[in-house]
């Protein structure tokens, strides 16, 4: 079975990276990699990120593939993994954790979860540029954010990294942006595994495969530095 054989090659040093998933479902591809490669030391989860190439520049979306309804601890892990991944590309992450509320304007389970997440990130990682809960338009439109919420850590420049409170929202958002906004989607890129393993969307185009292959090389180079 190629989805077991390929990660075994990576695990034993015969290959530096693996890309799969073109003709198989996501779970069929990722489960063998989890069993053979496993999570990176110190990581409690894996997560998935898309790079959306938009007219306003690259925007990083997470988690788009793995964690369906993450709790506060999991969203914190997703945020930190994504921030580290963004820095690999030489970009300082400016992170908005999204909701249907702006800084407590609406009550509900999702906004409360997001606000608790942000409060902990501010306390435990004070140098991280992150804020929320906020709606997506405020995260991207910095003039609007500065006018209505001048206290936000993101005032000064728009967010380039969007963390979603649950998988449904992130998956719908990136697919709509891809189809209606003519944004190019690179990914999904897996974060938290011990080696460079990435899973394509079923039916990915040649361009999408090439893009993921390029990212897999960068990831493999980061793995080499760590080992």
Secondary structure, 3 states (H helix, E strand, C coil): CHHHHHHHHHHCCCCCEEEECCCCCHHHHHHHHHHHCCECCCCCCCEEEEEEEECCEEEEEECCCCCCCCCHHHHHHHHHHHHHHHHHCCCCCEEEEECCCCCCCCCCHHHHHHHHHHHHHHHHCCCCEEEEEECHHHHHCHHHHHHHCCCCCCCCCCCCEEECCCHHHHHHHHHHHHHHCCCEEEEEEEECECCEEEECCCCCCHHHHHHHHHHHHHHHHHHHHHC
